[in-house]
Amino acid sequence: MCGQKRRKPSRRKIDSKAVGSHGGTVHGWIILDKPLGLGSTQAVAAVKRNLREAGYGKVKVGHGGTLDPLATGVLPIAIDEATKLCGRMLDASKVYDFTIKFGEETAGLDAEGEVVATSDIRPTMEQITKVVPTFTGTIEQIPPAYSAIKVDGKRAYDRARAGEAIEIAARQVTIYALSVSEPVREATMNEVTLSAHVSKGTYIRSLARDISHALGTVGHVTMLRRAKAGPFTLDQAISLDKLNEIGKGAPAKDIILPLEAGLVDIPALDLSPDAAKAIQQGRVLTGVATKDGLYWARDAEMRALALVEQIDGELKTVRGFNL
């Protein structure tokens, strides 16, 4: 049991140059503005290659949420100790900009799939602006047949590519916000671009399909760009060319964000030396005067020690960091 004086939780700004490193390793985030045609696994491989060429040796690398090759935008890539936060990033909400082209529905609900349905109906902007709000809140949607969801032990896209007729159960997702991002005043619309803030598990392709059906027509996604993933935005994202500069000798601190950048959406909790030592040992603390909830604990040197949670007067470690 360990007590300490009350310390106010803080939301101080993270210094993007304070990249923690030791022993030839680096801990933090590379936020890639993933280009069209590059898969998430390929993006992770590119990060590994550049870090290896820069002399960092073998490091753990993982991503915080898959982006299809036909999608672009924010792809958080975690390095070493930051990989312990990948699960949290996968659970985070996302923001997407996407364009629906009306008149054709494809098998994959995107620009590459085979056309499976057509319609001559084109909605008006007035009809679109009336339908869009009905898709906010908690809704049910059926994921695309071409998705990574497992059906009887096999990926849905493997079954779909093999020509199997598959049924995927509807699931609940949350659409926090949905709006027309490029309003125009044409009589009828061949396409429209929307912006959506969504929960984990939401398929934008399914959302586009369902919006099209609600408008009495069919459609598919021709553009999909992720603008935000958890706390990370396009403002922090770098191009693939910028990433490749690491392997050519560019300072990592100019490209890699610190581990704490993935925690800025929750308050920091400053710990006394004794409390910090106890947390590092995985002990449960009592007497920490703070509200129940999730925090990231740090020591007097501002180092991230652990993701912690206060419940009924007990502060427990959720995930420890070895920095």
N, C-alpha and C positions, 0 to 999 in steps of 0.2 A: 504494500500500500504506500502510495506516494502522494504528497500534497504540494501545492505551490501557491504563490500569490496570484491573484486575478490578473490576467493579461487580456487585453482587448483583442478579439480576432481582427486581422488586418486584410485588406485587399490591395496591398501596395503593388505598384506597377513593376513588372518583371523586366530586368535589364536583358535585352535580347542578346547581348554579347557575353553574358555570364554563363557560358557553356561549361558544365562540369566535366572534367576529364582527369584520368589518372591511369598510369601504367599503360600508355599507348592506346587507351580507349576513349570514347566520347559518348556522353549520354545526352539525349535531347531529341529534337524533332526536325525533320525536313518536311516542309509543307510544299508539295509539288503541285504545280498547275499542270495536271496531267493532260498531255496532248491527245488529240484524236488518233485512234488506232492502237494506242499503247495499252496493254492490259495491266491490271494492278500488280500481278506477279512479276511482270517484266519491269515495272517501276521499282519494285523492291530489289530486284536483281541489279538494276542500274545503280541504286544507292550502295549496295554491297560492293559492287565493282569499283565505284569511285572512292569509297572509304579505303578499300584495299590498296588501290593505286596511290592514295595519299599517305599510306604507311600506318594506318590504324589497325592493321591486322584483322583477325577474325572477330566480328562483332555481331550481336543479335540484332536483327532488323525485322520489323513487322509493320503492317499497315492498319490504319484505323477505319476501315470501311471500304469494301470493294467498289470500284467504278468500272462499268463495262467499257470495252474498247471504244464503243461509239459515243461514250460520254467524255466530257472534259471537266477540268476544274479541280477543286480542292481535294487533294489526297494526302492526309496526314501519314507520314512514315516515321515510326518510332525507332530509336536507336538505343541499344543496350538496356539500361535500367528503365528507360521510358517505355519499353515494350510491356512493362507491367501495367501500363495504363491503356493498352490496346482494347481490352474488354470494355473499359469505361467509355472509350471513344466509339466503339461499335454500338453501344447503347444510346449514344447521344443523338439529339435531333439534328436534322440536316435541312439546308435551304437549297432549292434547285430553281433554275430558270429552264423552261422547256417550251418547245414549239410543237403544236399539234397541227398536222396537215389533214384537212377534212376530205372525205371522198373515197379513201382507200384504207382498209384495215389489213394489216399484214400478220403473218403467223407469229412473228416475234414481237409484234406491236412497235417495231422500229423501222428504220429506213432500209435495212438489209433483208428483211423477211419477204417471203412469197406473199403476194396479194391473195387474200382469202375472202374478201367481201368488198363490194363497191356501193356507192350511193351518189345520186345526182344532187342530193340536198346539201345546201350550204347555209349555215346559220348566219343570222345578222348579229351585229355587235350587241344590240339590245337583248337578244335571246341569250347570248353568251354571258353577259353581265348579270342576268337573272339566274342562270343555272349555276354559275360558279360558287356563290355562297352556300348552296345546298350541299356542297361537298366538304364543308368545314366541320370540325368537331370529330367525334369518334364515329368512324364509318366502317363498313365491311367491304373488303375487296378480294377478288380472286386473283392470285398472282399469275403472271404469264406462264404459258406452257414452257416457254424457253426461259427457265430460271433455275437457280441452283438448289431449289427446294427438293428434298428427297421424297419420292413416291415409292412405297414398298421397297425401300433400301437403295433405290437408284435415283440419280439426279434427274429432275424433270426434263432438262434439256437433252439428256442422253436418250431418254425414252421418246421425246418429241422428234429428235433427229432420226431415230430408228423407225419413225412412221407409226408409233403406237398412239392410240387414242387414250389420253389420260385425263383424270379428273382431279383437280386440286381443290381442297376445301377452302372456303372463304375464311379470312382472318380479320380481326379487328386491328385497325391502325388509327392514328390520330393525325388530322390535318389541322395544325394550329392556325395557319393563315394561308389564304389562296386568293390571288388577285391577278387581273390582267395587267401585264407590265408594259405592253405596247398598244394602248387603245387607239383605234382608228375609226373613221366614220363611213366606211364603204357600205354599200347596200347589203352585200353578203360577203362572207369571209371564206377564203380558201384555206387560211391558216391563222392561228393566233398564238401569241407568246404569253405564257403565264409564269408567275413566281409562286413557289409553294414552300412553306415551312412545315416539315413533316416529322413524325416519330420514326423510330427504327422500324424496319420491316415493311415500310411503305414502298410500293413499286410505282414509280412515276408513269411507266408504260401502261399499267393497269388503270391508273387515274385518268390518263388521256383517253383510253378506250371507253371508260365509263362516262366521262364527260361528253364524248362524242355521241354515245348511245342516248344520253339524256337529251341531247339536242336533235334527236331523230335522224342521225346520220352515223357514219363510221369515220375513224381517223387513226393516225399513228404518229409516233414521236419522230420528228426529223432533226431536232436539236435538243441536247440535254447537257446542262452545265451546272456543276455543283458550286454554289457560291459560298457555302459555309458548312463546316462539319464540326460539331461541338463548339469549342471556343475559337477555332481557326477559320480565317476568312481569306478571300483572294488577295487582300492587301499584304498578307504574309507569305503568299505563295511565290515560288520561283519557277522559272522555266527549266526545261530539260537541259538547255544549253548552259544555264547558270549552274545546274547540278554538276554537269560535266567539268566545270572549272575546278571543283574540289580535287578531282583526280589529276589535274594539271598544276596543282600547287596553290590554289586560292585558299586563303585562311578559312578554316572551318567556322570560326566565330562569326564570320560575315554571312554565313549561309544557314548554320544550324541554330535553331532556337533551343533554349534550355529546357530541361525536363519540366520545370515549373510552369512553362507556357501552356502545358496541357491541364493545368490546375487553376487557371485564373478565374474560372467561373464558380469556384468555391472559396471560402475565406481561409486565410492562413492562420495558424495558431502558434504563437511564439512560446517556446517551452524553456523553463529553467534548466541549467546543466543537469541537475539530478533527474528531472522529468524526461529530458532528452535521452539520457542514458537508459532509463527504464523503458522508454518506447523502443529504443534500438535493441533492447533485450527481449522485446515482445511481451513485456509485462503490462497488466491492466492498471491504469491509474485511476485514483479517486481523489476528490478534492479539487479538481480542475474546474474553476468557476466559469463555465461557459454553457451556452444553450445546447440542447440535444441537436445532433446533426453531423454532417460530414465536413471534415476539415483536412488541410494538409499541414502536418506538423513540421516546424523548422527550429533549428537551434540558434544560438547567439550569433553564429557566423552566417546566418541566413540560408543554411543548407537544408534542402528537403530531406526529411528523415523518413516520413511515412504518410500514407493516406490513413486517417484515423476517423473513428466515429464515436461520438459521445451519446450514450444511451443510459438514462436513469442514473446519472451521476458517475458512470464508469466510462473511461476513455480507452477504447480498444483499437489495436492496430488492424487495419483492413489489408494493407499492402505496404511492406517495408521497402525502402530504397537503400542500396549500398553505394553511396557516393563518397 
